[in-house]
Amino acid sequence: MAKDPQTPIDEEMQRAERDAEPQDDPVEGQLDDADAGEEVLAEDESLSGTDFIEDPEADVLAARVEELEQSLAEAKDQALRAAAEAQNVRRRADQDVEKARKFALEKFVKELLPVVDSLEKALDAMNEGASEAHREGVSMTLKLQLDVLAKFGVEAVDPAGEPFDPQYHEAMTMVPSGEVEPNTVMDVVQKGYLLNGRLVRPAMVVVSKSAE
């Protein structure tokens, strides 16, 4: 026999019976899929939001640290410059003191050189007609004078036979000569002198030139 088709009333009743059946409750502490997805999404949003949180106090401290580091670098540079300048000043002062010590006697030496010149000329004039005692006395006086000068750094410039040097020699005249090379000191009219290597008086000389 053919099965009767269900009426709309019967379908409604069956649907009501299914809805009335007890559903499985979620285990305590366990979320269903929808709730779990929403919680994960909320946590991700919370974490991503913390990456962009700005801390004004940290920015201020960082700027202050940078400012202090720059100030420290500038202070170090200024200290190095000051130390270098102090060292240069001290070196210049030492050089000035050394120069003053070496050349303080320059004026005094210049005053003594004519005395030496006179003794040398007197000794040359005594070669004939003077007693041995007189010559020996003048010679010893001249030697004592030169020894004292040498003790204080004075040395003579006697360039006979040497090439003419305008830094230490002053040419009185030039004489033609075929025996020596041109610009050679042929005769020393007056000796020159140095004080600790610095010229006090140039040597007065006669210089050779090419013979015509």
C-alpha positions in Angstrom: 0.0 0.0 0.0 1.4 3.4 -0.8 2.9 5.6 2.0 1.0 8.7 2.8 2.9 11.9 2.1 3.7 14.0 5.2 1.7 17.0 5.8 3.2 20.4 6.8 1.9 19.8 10.3 3.9 16.6 10.6 7.1 18.3 9.4 6.7 21.0 11.9 6.3 18.5 14.7 9.4 16.5 13.7 11.5 19.7 13.6 10.3 20.7 17.1 11.3 17.2 18.4 14.8 17.6 17.0 15.2 21.0 18.5 14.1 19.6 21.8 16.8 17.0 21.9 19.6 17.8 24.5 22.8 19.3 22.9 26.3 18.4 24.1 27.6 21.1 26.4 31.1 22.4 25.9 33.7 21.1 28.3 34.6 23.6 31.0 37.5 25.7 30.0 37.1 24.8 26.3 35.7 27.2 23.8 33.8 26.4 20.8 35.3 27.2 17.4 33.6 30.5 17.0 34.6 31.8 20.5 38.2 30.5 20.1 38.5 32.3 16.8 37.2 35.6 18.3 39.7 35.3 21.3 42.7 34.6 19.0 41.7 37.6 16.8 41.4 39.8 19.9 44.8 38.7 21.2 46.5 39.4 17.9 45.0 42.8 17.8 46.1 43.5 21.3 49.7 42.4 20.6 49.9 44.3 17.3 48.7 47.4 19.1 51.5 47.2 21.6 54.1 47.5 18.9 53.1 51.0 18.1 52.7 52.3 21.7 55.0 55.4 22.1 56.8 56.2 25.3 57.4 60.0 25.6 59.6 59.6 28.6 61.9 57.2 26.7 62.2 59.6 23.8 63.1 62.4 26.2 65.8 60.2 27.8 67.2 59.2 24.5 67.5 62.8 23.3 69.1 63.7 26.6 71.7 60.9 26.3 72.5 62.0 22.8 72.9 65.6 23.9 75.2 64.6 26.8 77.3 62.4 24.5 77.8 65.3 22.1 78.7 67.6 25.0 81.3 65.1 26.2 82.8 64.8 22.7 83.1 68.6 22.5 84.6 68.8 26.0 87.2 66.1 25.0 88.1 68.0 21.8 88.5 71.3 23.7 90.7 69.6 26.3 93.0 68.1 23.7 93.3 71.5 21.9 94.1 73.2 25.2 96.7 70.6 26.1 98.3 70.9 22.6 98.3 74.7 22.9 99.9 74.6 26.4 102.6 72.2 25.1 103.3 74.6 22.2 103.5 77.6 24.6 105.8 75.6 26.9 108.0 74.6 24.0 108.3 78.1 22.6 109.1 79.4 26.1 111.9 76.8 26.4 113.3 77.8 23.1 113.2 81.5 24.0 115.0 80.8 27.3 117.6 78.7 25.4 118.1 81.4 22.8 118.4 84.0 25.5 121.0 81.9 27.4 123.0 81.2 24.2 123.0 84.7 22.8 122.8 86.9 25.9 126.5 87.6 25.5 126.3 88.6 21.8 126.6 92.4 22.5 129.4 91.8 25.0 131.3 89.6 22.5 131.0 92.3 19.8 132.6 94.7 22.3 135.5 92.3 22.9 136.3 91.5 19.3 138.2 94.8 18.6 140.4 94.0 21.6 141.2 90.6 20.0 141.9 92.3 16.7 144.3 94.7 18.3 146.2 91.9 20.1 146.6 90.0 16.8 147.9 93.1 15.0 150.3 93.9 17.8 151.6 90.3 17.7 152.1 90.5 13.9 154.0 93.8 14.3 156.3 92.3 16.9 157.7 89.8 14.6 160.6 92.2 13.9 162.4 94.4 16.3 160.5 93.2 19.5 161.9 91.2 22.2 160.9 87.6 22.8 159.5 88.5 26.2 157.2 91.2 24.7 156.0 88.8 22.0 155.4 86.1 24.5 153.4 88.4 26.7 151.1 89.6 23.9 150.7 86.0 22.6 149.7 84.7 26.1 147.2 87.6 26.5 145.7 86.9 23.1 145.5 83.2 23.9 143.8 83.8 27.3 141.3 86.1 25.5 140.5 83.5 22.9 140.2 80.7 25.4 137.6 82.8 27.4 135.6 83.5 24.3 135.7 79.8 23.3 134.5 78.8 26.7 131.3 80.8 26.0 130.7 79.4 22.5 132.7 81.9 20.4 134.7 80.6 17.5 136.6 82.4 14.8 135.8 82.3 11.1 139.1 82.3 9.2 138.2 81.2 5.6 141.5 81.7 3.8 141.6 79.4 0.7 137.9 78.4 1.1 135.1 79.1 -1.3 133.4 82.5 -0.7 130.2 82.1 1.3 128.1 85.3 1.5 126.3 84.0 4.6 129.6 84.2 6.6 131.9 86.3 4.5 131.9 89.9 3.3 133.9 90.6 0.2 136.1 93.7 0.5 137.3 93.5 -3.1 137.7 91.0 -5.9 141.1 90.3 -7.5 141.8 88.6 -10.8 143.8 85.4 -10.3 144.8 82.5 -12.5 146.2 80.5 -9.6 142.9 79.8 -7.8 139.4 79.1 -8.7 137.1 82.1 -9.1 135.1 83.1 -5.9 137.9 81.7 -3.7 138.9 83.6 -0.5 142.5 84.7 -1.2 143.1 86.8 1.9 141.4 87.5 5.2 141.5 91.2 6.1 139.6 90.6 9.4 138.4 87.4 11.0 134.7 86.7 11.5 133.2 85.2 14.6 130.3 82.9 15.6 128.5 82.8 18.9 127.0 79.3 19.4 126.8 78.8 15.7 125.2 82.2 14.9 127.1 84.9 13.1 128.3 87.7 15.2 130.6 89.3 12.7 131.3 88.3 9.1 134.9 87.8 7.9 136.2 90.6 5.8 137.9 88.9 2.8 139.5 89.4 -0.6 137.9 87.2 -3.3 139.4 85.9 -6.5 137.8 86.3 -9.9 138.6 85.0 -13.4 141.8 86.6 -14.9 141.0 88.6 -18.0 
